[in-house]
Amino acid sequence: MSPPSPTADATSHLARNVAALRHTRGLTQQGLAASAGVPRSTITSLESGTGNPSLQSLLKVAHALAVPIDELLAAPRAAVRL
């Protein structure tokens, strides 16, 4: 079995991160879409890992979530317990 491609990894990270950040901020998909100025279908496709988002869409979503764009694409961090 071959390792996942960098594109597949980035898509998976993006899907997981957008959903997690949205939930953390208490936003619905519609609420995030409205804040970002994108259709709800864009948020749905980001969170499901389908589609091919534009850089412009990613920048809008990152801005609406108040995070740098690289945080949307970053590998998940290990949970830290205090």
N, C-alpha and C positions, 0 to 999 in steps of 0.2 A: 504494500500500500504506500502510495507517495504522500508526502506531507502536503498540507493545504497550501494553496498559493497565497502570496502576499495580498492579492486582491480579495480573496475569500476571507482572509483574516481581517482585513480592514473593514469589509462589509459586515462581518460578524461583530466586530468591536463597535462600529458605528451604530448598529441596531441595538445592541445591549446598552451602550452609553446614552443614546438619546432617550430610550425608554426609562432608564434609571434616573437620569437628570430630570426628566419630565415628572416622574412620580415624586421625586424628592421635593420638587417645587410645588407639588399639589396641583399640577395642570392636567387638563384633559388634552386629548389630541387636538380637539377643536380650539381650545384655549391657546395652545402652543402655536398652532397654525395661524390664528388671528394675530398673536403677538409678533410672529415672524413675518407676517404678510405673505404667506404661501398657502396653497390649498391644503385641506386636511389630508387629501390623498398623498401629498408629499410626505407628511409625517408618518402616515400609515406605511408607505413604501420604505421609508428610512428604518422604521422599527421592525419591519418584517424582513429586511435585508434584500428586498427586490428593487428593481429599477436601477437607474444610474444618475444619482443626483448631480446637479450642476454645482460648481464652486459657489455661485451666487446663492443658491438655496442653502448650502451648508453654512455660509457666512451669516445668512439671515437667521437660521436656526441657532447657531452658536451665540449670536448677539441676543436673541430672545431668551436664551438660557443663561446669559451672562457668563459665558465661558469662552476661552480661546478655542479656535477651531481644532487645534491639535488635541484638545481634551475629548472631542467627539470621536477621534480616530484612535486614541490611545488604547493600548492593551489594558484589560482590567487589572486593577491593583488588588493586592491581597487585603482582605479585611483585617483591620487592626482592632484588637480588643484592649480596652483600657481598664 
